[in-house]
């Protein structure tokens, strides 16, 4: 997932610079200008440049003014709304949808999504930007976890979780990484109203008990230091060709390829229990329309354009995981992630998730590193979930 640094300065234009995109030679007057904010760099920025130039060539009356945000996109948008100078479109994580909607920084766009547009994007991707039964953004690409393996060390694809654990895979022992186990066991995070469902039945206790067992027998897990409760994964042994398996995200593809080349492969995550597969949480990068944009139709039309099959094939070639189900994907690693995400679970964009993540990470730490009893941890989680918000 692409990280954003804090916005430099408190004035709207500080930290914002225009992306040098060459506007095509116009064959007629420009009648609509779309201001698009993004934080893309490298291959992603080149992809966006191509999309914009091609779109402007096909639509000479449309000009797209792409600007790079070097800090916190949500803060920049909020500041822009207060100043009355908002972008028409901005790219950001699907996880923001609920909070942006509650702050009235974005408005529902369900009315502008017809059947053909709906079919152009997977139901799972649409679900990542659906809040209170309304669509608030247009998914552009997906992010999540899959199983990397080094073909120089192994050709075996583990079918079950036990098979995989026997091979000592590398993975981070936090809730995000292991959530797919909880979900495969039938667990749910929140309901449609944002109410936590973690302690609704015994699934969470079963999940924690399984993690305790896994942690006790695994050697490919990084143990956090006393000053850092939940560790970042160190994938050095996999990158350098000493470990056969790594569970990590598609954002690592480019880096890992620099080390492993064509030895880098992706396989589906294994089944956890009774053929229920490890179901990773999937988020998307999405196009948001500012709530008070005056160019809704034009903004939707451009977002629709970049999710068409040809543009999504270009996205796959640039290293992104497309959201169009008919995308031509020639890269086997990209295809592996695409197929894995089809078995995933959409990450909820509800703002209540902000409170939930640290509670769940603490629970994982408690039953593993701290070796606390599962029942005690479940009770502690239930108490924190029902405690009034300060």
C-alpha positions, 0 to 999 in steps of 0.5 A, a space after each residue: 500500500 502506498 504510504 503518504 507523509 504528512 502534508 508540509 505546511 498549512 496553506 493549501 498550495 504548500 506541498 502541492 506541485 503540478 505534475 509535468 504532463 504534456 497536454 495534447 494539441 487541442 483541435 477545439 476549445 476546452 470546455 471542461 478542466 478536471 483537477 486531479 490530485 494524486 501521489 503516484 510516482 515512477 511507473 504509476 505516474 507514467 501510467 497516469 500520464 499516458 491515460 490522461 494524454 490518450 483521454 485528452 486526445 479522444 476528448 479534445 474539449 476536456 483538459 485534465 490538470 494532474 497535480 502531485 500531493 506530497 503529503 497527507 491527501 486527506 488533510 489536503 482535501 479537507 483544507 481545500 474544502 475550507 478554502 473553496 478550492 477543491 480538486 474534482 478528482 483525487 486518488 486514495 485508499 478505499 479505507 478512507 471512504 467512510 470517514 470522507 463521507 461522514 466529513 461530507 468531503 465526498 458524496 455518493 456516486 451510485 446514481 452515476 454507475 449504470 449496469 455496464 459500468 458496474 460490470 466493468 469492475 469486480 463486485 469485491 472491488 466495488 464493495 471496498 468503496 461501498 458505505 451505508 449501501 452507497 458507492 463513494 468512489 471508483 476502484 482503480 487497482 487492488 492491494 492485498 496479500 498472497 504467497 510468494 515462492 522462490 522456484 529455485 528453492 521449491 516447486 511445491 505449492 502448499 495445499 493446507 496451512 499445516 503444509 505451509 507452516 511445515 516449510 517455515 514461511 516468512 510472514 509478519 505476525 500481526 492481525 492484518 497478515 493473519 486476518 485471512 485465517 480468521 475470515 476463513 474460519 467464518 469470522 467477521 469484523 463489523 456489521 453494516 452499521 459498524 458494530 464489531 462482530 469479533 466477540 459474537 461467537 467462538 470464532 475469534 477464540 478459535 483464531 487466537 488459539 490457532 495463532 498461539 499454536 502457530 507461533 510456538 512452532 514457527 521459526 519464520 516469524 519476526 519477534 517484535 522488540 519491547 519497544 515495538 509491539 507489532 513488527 514490520 516484516 523483514 524479508 531479507 532471507 527471502 530476497 537473498 534466496 535463502 527462504 522458499 516462501 513469503 506471505 506479503 503484499 503486491 506492493 513488494 513485487 518490484 523490489 523482490 523482482 530486482 533480487 529474484 528475477 524470474 525465480 519469483 512466483 506467486 501461489 494461492 494462500 492455503 486452505 485453513 480448515 475444511 477447504 476454507 481458504 485463507 482469505 486476505 483482506 483486499 483494499 483498493 486505490 480509488 478515484 474519489 470525486 469531491 463533494 462539491 465538484 462542478 464536473 461530476 459527469 466529466 470526472 466519472 467519465 474519466 474514471 470509467 475510462 481508466 477502468 476499461 479493459 485496455 487501460 486496466 491491461 496497461 495497469 497490469 503491465 505497469 505492476 498494478 493489480 487490476 479491478 476489471 475482471 476481463 483484463 488481459 494479464 500476461 505477467 504470471 505474478 500479477 495474475 497470481 495476485 489477481 486470482 488470489 484477490 478473487 478469493 479475498 474479502 473486501 476490507 470495510 471502509 467504515 471509520 469504526 475500523 480505525 478503533 478496531 485495528 490496534 485492539 486486534 493487533 494487541 490481541 495477536 501480540 498478547 496470545 503469541 509473544 506475551 503468551 497470555 491465555 486465549 480466554 483472558 485475551 478474548 475478555 480483554 478485547 470484548 471490554 475494549 470494544 464496549 468501552 465508551 469512546 473518549 
